[in-house]
């Protein structure tokens, strides 16, 4: 079977998650946002059905599948209008990293809870002065000789869901004893750790998950707070970042499909002249075009997830970047065309599309900007020289 065709089990998963999402839908999601609450009911039901940990190992309570299955879950919930952003962070990034590189104790401590939804974990990498340049990360960890403890100091921004997560996986840097250079390492920081404070960032985006700035002021962590091998560096980091890109693509695809669906329903029934407006090519062709773009992006997302699940980290890295880029661009255009199809109604609260205009920009910006993806493809794939 082609790597780009879903299995019968994956199609069944897609249908089951779609049914769950349709029971909640956009009205539920919008009510949660307006009330300042969280999607706890949907999260709990998705957990009970085994969807949250579908990618995690069976021996730790997961479904034993992969990122392809988890991306299906997020895409279908998004297509129903009720995406769960923490799927990108908790099981996809943190769960994957712990499953691949964590100690046995870390796996037993965290993976069952991440799989059954009773525990959540946030992920902090971006810094105020680093942005896309991860080499400028200044959050540093130094080991205290007398105790073996780590002392972590630095700042992070745009960290999702810290208020509902028991711990945050922080990307810090330690000094290589041989070279003196700083290398990336991952640490688990409990939410109530001394010296670990958070400030909510006031965002224009309407979402249940809040964004935070984190300050770490000599946060003392035990030796076992380090995830994986201190010398593994980028290998461990990208074990989480590639799934993040794939899941961001799925997030964008779900949003695009939801908006296109709303626009198509409207175009079928809205009648201004003799025929519904969807009969006019000025309306029909742009919707057909964005549908094609979304379907092409879905294929690349499937390819990236398949490569990652098969252990091809290099191939998955290239495909994940391309999938995230393609899905983000398709999403922005799909949302814009959907709003335009509805005209004035596209800007009303009743139809719920206007808020998507802001939300659709997220996938273009996070977790890595489209310009940085173009840099990656031009350097790594095409072999062109760097400009920086």
Secondary structure, DSSP 8 states (H G I E B T S, - for coil): --TTS--HHHHHHHHHHHHHHHHHHHHHHHHHHHHT---HHHHHHHHHTT-TTTTS-GGGTS-S--HHHHHHHHHHHHHTT---THHIIIIIIIIHHHHHH--HHHHHHHHHHHHHTS--EEEE---TTTTT-GGG---EEEE-TTT--EEEEEEEEEEETGGG-SEEEEEEEEE-TTT--EEEEEEEEETT-TTEEEEEE--SS--SS-EEEEEEEEEEE-GGGEES-TTTTHHHHHHHHHHHHHHHHHHHHHHHHHHHHHHHHHHHH-BSSSSBGGGSHHHHHHHHHHHHHHHHHHHHHHHHHHHHHTT-HHHHHHHHHHHHHHHHHHHHHHHHHHHHHHGGGGGSTTTT-HHHHHHTTHHHHSSS-HHHHHHHIIIIIT------
